[in-house]
Amino acid sequence: MKSKSIKRPFLMSVCCAALLLAGSAAIAVTSDIANKKTTFDILSKIYVDGGLISSPRIIAHANQMTSIFISDRMTTKDNQISMSDKNLKMELVARDVAMSGENDDIKISYDIYYQNGKDKMHSKPEIIIAPNQEGTIRFSDAGHTYEMHVLAKRQG
């Protein structure tokens, strides 16, 4: 008996194309290429009990933590920052928020530490704002009122 091999080049081509398409789609979805190129210009005005204490401006890359340290006295030793008892430490992560299939709004997640002598405050507020429109975050802690006005826009 002679054995005959059955050749199915069309079926093999379709399977290879489907695997290639599925792999490409998985890479495109998980790589987040578009967000890595986005850069945000963020201006925050921070008020304590109605008085402006700082207005830091931060340039942040999408989905990357950005930090700012402000103090009346700061020293650096062995790559460690030491601050006086009057200081502000703010970390944030900014990202695009898809609304109606478009990347319109900007979500900013903050981690804020504020100390003025014995008065200390720590908060992790989040805000979603439209580009070039100011948003406000307000909260109270230990008898003080904290307010932050945020204006963000995309660069480039």
N, C-alpha and C positions, 0 to 999 in steps of 0.2 A: 504494500500500500504506500502510495505516495502521500506525503503530508503537504497540504496546501496552506500557506500562511495568508491570513486575511489582512489586507492593508486598508487602513482607514485614515488617510492623510487629512481629510476634511474634519473628522471628529477630533483628531489630535490638534489641529490648528485652532479649532474653536476652544478647546480646553486650555491651551496655552494662552490664547488671547484673553480668556476670562480670568485666569490667574494673574496675568500681567495687569489687567485693568483693576482687579481687586487690590493688588499690592500697591499700585499707584494711588488709588483712592485713599487707602489707609495711611500712606505716607503724607499725602496732601492734607488730610484732616488732622493728623496728630502733630504735624510740624509747626503749625501756627506761624507760617512765614509772614503773613500780612501784618500781624500785630507786632512782630519784632522790628519792623521798619518805622512804626509810628512813634513819634516823639511829642511830648506834651509840654507846654509852657504853663505852669501853674503858679498863680499869685494868691497867697493866703494872707488875710489880715486877721490877727488874733487880738481879741479884746478880753480883758479881765475886769469885771465890775464896771463896764462901760469905757474903760481906758485902753487905748491901743498900746499893746506891749511889744508887738513885732509884726512885720509884714514881709515874711520871706518869699522869695521868688525861686522856684525850683524848676529845672529842666529835667524831665523824667522820661525814660524809655518805657514803652508799654510792657507791662507784666514784670518789671524789675523794681526791686526795692531801692528807694532813694532816701537818704538821710540828711538832716541838717541839725547842727548843734549851735545854740546861741547861749552865751553866758557873759556876765560882766568881767569874769576872769577865767581864762582857760590856759592850761599848760599841757604839754605833750611829753611823755617820757616812755621810751620803749614801745612806741606806737600805741600807747594808751592815752586817752583824753581824760584829764581831770578838770572838773568845773567847780565853781564856787556854789554856794547855796542859793544863788539866783540864776536859774538856767531854764532853758527850753530845749527839749530833744523831740524832734518830729521825724517819723519815718512814714513813707507812703508808697503805695503801689497804685498806679493808674492803668486803666485798661479801657478799650472800646467796648461799648455795650450795643449789641445788635437789637434794633427796634424796627419792626416791619421789614426785615431782611437787609437793612442798611446799618452801617456803623455810624450812628449819629451821636448818641450821648456818650459821656465819659464818666466812668465809675472810679472814684478815688477812695481807697481804704487807708485810713490814717491809724497810726499808733503814736499818741502824744503823751509826753511826760512834761510836767511843768512844776517847778519848785521855786518858791519865794520865801526863803527862811524856813519856818516850820510848816508853812502851807504847801501841801503837795497835791497834785492832781494827776491822774492817769486815766486816759480814755482811748477807746478804739472806735471812733465814729466812721461811718461810710456815707458817701453822698454820690448821687447820680445827677449830673448837670448837663445841660446843652452847651455846646461850644460857644464861647464868647458871651455867656450869660452867667451872672453871679448867683451862687447858691449860698445858703446860710445854715450853719449848724449851731444850735444853742443847747446848753445843759448847765446844771447847777451841781455843785459839790462842796461840802464843808463850808457852807455859808457864802460861797462866791458864785458869781454867774460868769460863765465862759461862753464866748461867742466867736465864731470863725466865719468870715466871708471868703468864699472861694471863687476864683475866676480861672477857667482853664480853656486852652485852645490847642489845636494841633499845629505843629510846626511843619513848614515845608510843604 
